[in-house]
Amino acid sequence: MPTLIIARHAKAESPADYGNDMDRPLELIGRQASTKLGQELAAAGYAPTVAFVSPSLRTQQTWKLMANAFGEVDTRVVDDLYETDVEGLLDVARTAGDADVVVMVGHEPTSSRTTAYLAGDGSETAALKNIALGLNTGCAAILEYDGAWAELGSGSARLVKVISGRDV
């Protein structure tokens, strides 16, 4: 069954300290949370074979630290994930081909909005409440899907859980 993991980058340095938002690195706690998030996903049995990652420094760092918990992953940096909307994120996810587990590492508010958009019948109430005010940094929403990636759409998936790397 196809599984989509929508992860938000971990805690980054303040925007005030950087002239360009793209160049904001992770804080120490963000680096620790990224590592733990990868470990928590692996321990829960989620091993992505494809990763779509925003080009920002903080998402790149988040993914590299998460990825240490997995084997080989086809990693694709997608410029369009930096500033996108729900449909833009879905356009990228729909290119996953025959991958079983896909992870997307991006930003708010698109991560939580896309999760809410996809979450249909059978979604876990606690997980829905968890993302209602936004997906926290260093967390990932897990959505199971019963179709082809190309057909991913509104209410077509089940939000089964939110996994956190933040408790470090």
Steps between C-alpha positions, in 0.01 A plus 500: 500500500650838403595714798569873490704656777468878512776636723562856609859608539629512856561814710705753304694811595306826518422673169630826648853355506504419128454729201363219287235262634638219281829511693361447852669199664359275769554581865675234709163381632379479140793281402428269792129489417572418134715204598236379745219543247680270257556246776135517610377452143731202449397346833134534394579306180506790253791482257462746213633406160449849354555836672386832356678781683471878482827673403521714818797433726281404798303239302819359348656469845184347643489236227870414517474437873173304464641294214767346722226273638419352158674307226544641155235760411449664162529863613367773273543868579192675360522878471121529480463368857649816652205730441202298392140424582308176548460435128870567438600249766257245357635555149840392631362201695315381191838441331601229750446222246495156663657601833337344805607757759566863409620775732462870425703742711365851483347796672192640670226577437504272195592185695201511735261630234593217264465245778154631589400509131599137446361363829174322425287223646678285755741772611598495866328772702801557725727549199253742341492703821880495506525675163199731540716796602792404277760227479767567761865526404676165506176306457356284223144412399451144376234449232406163352353490153325228298556629146756605246710805587373675188146492643579645843231756589264647756399253771670212321734397783483405867701698751616223732738683733733789561852407604718748688874534532462796735534321834878525519 
